[in-house]
Amino acid sequence: MIREPISSTVDIDKGGMSGNTGRYEKRLSALDGLYEDQAAFSALLTSTRDPVVYDVEDFKPGTHSGDLIYGVTRMNPGRVGNEYFLTRGHIHAKADRPEIYYGQKGNGLMQLESPDGETRIIEIAPQTICYVPPFWIHRSINVGNEDLVMVFAYPSDSGQDYGIIETSNGMRHRIVATAAGGWEMIDNKAYKPRTTATVNALMKTYA
């Protein structure tokens, strides 16, 4: 059956949208293990009573191919030690599926990592479009002093694989604040490179 066209209105101040079919939020406790400074993480978790780091509202027409999921991500500003608030990050379960992010408010980064460990950083500001190509692991980072709000869209059958980051003990690099008020990329000392077999499995073409 052919679907009816719809529209959604983005609320930049609240970081949501009309017409959403789902909503979820990630609190700080759900990001345990992502930050290098565990003591700073525990202290912030206790002092702030487990704040929301980011929330997502989306429209999901289904999981069949040939359609799109779209939505809005809103991320609070904040840091754990010298690392900025970030999302868990993922590669698509069907790794050849791309994604688009469109900055609406705030200043952030899209941190991307290839299966064999190359890093790319895309800066996202209002009216900036970030294209995440197939096969790239990606996560969002709020490096600003206000909410980071982005619109996103990706194929409905993409799925998400969060384990790829966990099994490597994080992404290859960490984004940290500098004394001058900016950000820089440093090595993740705990990072475990993926095996050739793992990389080859990810790079295969999906039906």
Buried (B, 14 or more C-beta within 10 A) or exposed (E): EEEEEEEBEBBBEEBBBEEBEEEEEBBBEBBEEBBBBEEBBEEBBEEEEEBEBBBBBBBBEEEEEEEEBBBBBBBBBBBBBBBBBBBBBBBBBBBBBBBBBBBBBBBBBBBBBBBBBEEEEBEBEEEBEBEBEBBBBBBBBBBBEEBBBBBBBBBBBBBEBEEBBEEBEBBBBBBBBEEEEEBEBEEBEEBEEBEEEBBEEBBEEEE
